[in-house]
Amino acid sequence: MGVSSMEKDKLEAIGVYVKSHIADWIKESNIIPFSPYEKEHHTLVECDISLSERIVRVEEGIKH
């Protein structure tokens, strides 16, 4: 079963939305401890690579 171009567009829009909000969601949930700088600039804590890898796997799953 192929994915229609409209479905691909919707999935792409979802991916863009998730990418633009994921750091805020993580920060709000206190999943990763953010430093004051990271809270202000919305960057992921480098020491928690496993969470970043899980995020990538979810994004890849959304694409397929």
C-alpha positions in Angstrom: 0.0 0.0 0.0 1.4 3.3 -1.0 1.1 6.5 0.8 -0.7 9.3 -1.1 1.0 12.6 -1.6 -1.6 14.2 0.7 -0.8 11.7 3.5 2.9 12.4 3.0 2.3 16.1 3.3 0.3 15.6 6.5 3.1 13.4 7.9 5.7 16.0 7.0 3.7 18.7 8.7 3.4 16.5 11.8 7.2 16.0 11.8 7.9 19.7 11.5 5.5 20.4 14.3 7.1 17.8 16.6 10.6 18.9 15.8 9.7 22.5 16.6 8.1 21.6 19.9 10.0 18.6 21.2 12.6 20.5 23.3 9.8 22.5 25.0 7.9 19.3 25.8 11.0 17.6 27.2 11.8 20.7 29.3 8.2 21.0 30.6 8.2 17.3 31.5 11.5 17.5 33.3 12.6 14.3 31.4 16.1 15.7 31.1 17.6 18.1 33.6 18.3 21.3 31.7 20.9 23.9 32.7 19.7 27.5 32.8 21.4 28.2 29.5 19.8 25.2 27.9 16.4 26.1 29.3 16.8 29.5 27.6 18.1 28.2 24.3 16.1 24.9 24.0 19.1 22.6 23.5 19.2 18.9 24.5 21.5 17.8 27.3 24.4 16.0 25.6 24.9 13.5 28.4 21.5 11.8 27.7 22.2 10.3 24.3 19.8 7.5 24.8 16.8 9.8 24.9 18.0 11.6 21.8 18.3 8.2 20.0 14.8 7.3 21.0 13.5 10.6 19.6 15.2 9.8 16.3 13.7 6.3 16.2 10.2 7.8 16.8 10.7 10.3 14.0 11.9 7.6 11.7 8.9 5.5 12.6 6.6 8.4 11.7 8.2 8.7 8.3 7.5 5.1 7.5 
